[in-house]
Amino acid sequence: MLMLNNKTILITGAGQGIGRGTAQAVIDAGAHLILTDLTLPAARATAHHIDPEGDRTLALAADVTDRSAVAGAIEQGVERFGRLDGLVNNAGVLAMGSALHSPADDLDRQLAVNVQGVATCCQIAARQMITQPDEGGAIVNIASNAGKVGYPNMAGYNASKAAVISLTRSLAAEWAEHGINVNAVCPGGVETPMLGEVAAWIAKRTGDEPEQLLATMTPAQLGRHIQPIEVGRVIVFLLSSQADIIRGQAINVDGGDTPY
Ligand SMILES: NC(=O)c1ccc[n+]([C@@H]2O[C@H](COP(=O)([O-])OP(=O)(O)OC[C@H]3O[C@@H](n4cnc5c(N)ncnc54)[C@H](O)[C@@H]3O)[C@@H](O)[C@H]2O)c1
């Protein structure tokens, strides 16, 4: 039996990176998917990649900071697939910069997308899950081990991800009575365009070759980069009823880097 057979799952920021890897893992687990990203071509690229026939995916443009766009995406998804069973809050942004010199706008943007965007998607999705027959569902928020560790030159990002972990705990406690399970995953060092941007930013300051530096940015115990689909497979488990006893948690998927 597939873990998410005939469930409908929405993934934000699904156009590339962890969003795309998660989309692959979720469709492999038997679900229908609402795939959103900032632009329609980005969302469609993942839909074509994982579901060339287009039977099990709906690709839409929706900026997570735009409340009406998120509501519209959920409405269209429910119209197409009948209900919403799960949400993966994957869309996120990172602005590298020292805490002394970063422009205030960088913090605003990271909080708007990484925290407000997640809260907005959770609220609109939960309202849908509560009103449909067989009330309930599952939400997985993608935080980061940065939200626990506090890496240098990422203060705003670290704070935003710590907020996602806190929000996850609050929503799990509040929505348990509606049968909605809310958890977070905390990746680290996943091979995506975002990690490439981090390597490029550091390399510019150290004089290293970005590619060589990127190759060293692997979890010590694992000895290689984590692949997006590996994060996706953990998310599939957390979306499934097999994870009913895991609630309000922030689960490290970082190859052993963070022991807490
Ligand atoms: N790559 C890593 O090592 C790593 C580690 C820990 C956490 N994360 C988190 O995982 C998630 C995905 O990261 P990634 O590495 O795949 O990043 P990425 O930059 O490669 O992809 C992010 C996707 O989100 C989309 N997006 C950005 N802002 C959006 C918005 N306002 N509305 C809708 N979509 C938006 C982008 O268009 C892009 O497709 C993020 O939340 C990130 O913070 C990544």
PDBQT file of the ligand as one rigid body, heavy atoms in Angstrom, charges set to zero:
ROOT
HETATM    1  N1  LIG A 301      19.309  23.640   0.481  1.00  0.00    +0.000 N 
HETATM    2  C1  LIG A 301      19.571  23.508   1.760  1.00  0.00    +0.000 C 
HETATM    3  O1  LIG A 301      20.682  23.099   2.134  1.00  0.00    +0.000 OA
HETATM    4  C2  LIG A 301      18.524  23.847   2.800  1.00  0.00    +0.000 A 
HETATM    5  C3  LIG A 301      18.831  23.589   4.130  1.00  0.00    +0.000 A 
HETATM    6  C4  LIG A 301      17.885  23.855   5.109  1.00  0.00    +0.000 A 
HETATM    7  C5  LIG A 301      16.644  24.364   4.768  1.00  0.00    +0.000 A 
HETATM    8  N2  LIG A 301      16.363  24.619   3.472  1.00  0.00    +0.000 N 
HETATM    9  C6  LIG A 301      15.018  25.163   3.184  1.00  0.00    +0.000 C 
HETATM   10  O2  LIG A 301      14.371  24.306   2.262  1.00  0.00    +0.000 OA
HETATM   11  C7  LIG A 301      13.459  25.047   1.441  1.00  0.00    +0.000 C 
HETATM   12  C8  LIG A 301      13.808  24.848  -0.013  1.00  0.00    +0.000 C 
HETATM   13  O3  LIG A 301      15.157  25.226  -0.206  1.00  0.00    +0.000 OA
HETATM   14  P1  LIG A 301      15.969  24.965  -1.554  1.00  0.00    +0.000 P 
HETATM   15  O4  LIG A 301      17.362  24.761  -1.153  1.00  0.00    +0.000 OA
HETATM   16  O5  LIG A 301      15.270  23.980  -2.401  1.00  0.00    +0.000 OA
HETATM   17  O6  LIG A 301      15.839  26.457  -2.179  1.00  0.00    +0.000 OA
HETATM   18  P2  LIG A 301      15.819  26.983  -3.675  1.00  0.00    +0.000 P 
HETATM   19  O7  LIG A 301      16.169  28.423  -3.607  1.00  0.00    +0.000 OA
HETATM   20  O8  LIG A 301      16.633  26.098  -4.539  1.00  0.00    +0.000 OA
HETATM   21  O9  LIG A 301      14.268  26.834  -4.066  1.00  0.00    +0.000 OA
HETATM   22  C9  LIG A 301      13.292  27.585  -3.388  1.00  0.00    +0.000 C 
HETATM   23  C10 LIG A 301      12.021  27.640  -4.243  1.00  0.00    +0.000 C 
HETATM   24  O10 LIG A 301      11.088  28.467  -3.525  1.00  0.00    +0.000 OA
HETATM   25  C11 LIG A 301      10.518  29.393  -4.442  1.00  0.00    +0.000 C 
HETATM   26  N3  LIG A 301      10.086  30.605  -3.734  1.00  0.00    +0.000 N 
HETATM   27  C12 LIG A 301      10.872  31.579  -3.186  1.00  0.00    +0.000 A 
HETATM   28  N4  LIG A 301      10.113  32.555  -2.675  1.00  0.00    +0.000 NA
HETATM   29  C13 LIG A 301       8.821  32.202  -2.897  1.00  0.00    +0.000 A 
HETATM   30  C14 LIG A 301       7.585  32.810  -2.597  1.00  0.00    +0.000 A 
HETATM   31  N5  LIG A 301       7.499  34.005  -1.996  1.00  0.00    +0.000 N 
HETATM   32  N6  LIG A 301       6.445  32.166  -2.964  1.00  0.00    +0.000 NA
HETATM   33  C15 LIG A 301       6.515  30.970  -3.582  1.00  0.00    +0.000 A 
HETATM   34  N7  LIG A 301       7.665  30.351  -3.908  1.00  0.00    +0.000 NA
HETATM   35  C16 LIG A 301       8.804  30.957  -3.566  1.00  0.00    +0.000 A 
HETATM   36  C17 LIG A 301      11.623  29.687  -5.444  1.00  0.00    +0.000 C 
HETATM   37  O11 LIG A 301      11.107  30.223  -6.649  1.00  0.00    +0.000 OA
HETATM   38  C18 LIG A 301      12.251  28.303  -5.607  1.00  0.00    +0.000 C 
HETATM   39  O12 LIG A 301      11.617  27.540  -6.607  1.00  0.00    +0.000 OA
HETATM   40  C19 LIG A 301      13.603  26.500   1.907  1.00  0.00    +0.000 C 
HETATM   41  O13 LIG A 301      12.609  26.787   2.849  1.00  0.00    +0.000 OA
HETATM   42  C20 LIG A 301      14.984  26.523   2.550  1.00  0.00    +0.000 C 
HETATM   43  O14 LIG A 301      15.092  27.558   3.487  1.00  0.00    +0.000 OA
HETATM   44  C21 LIG A 301      17.271  24.376   2.479  1.00  0.00    +0.000 A 
ENDROOT
TORSDOF 0
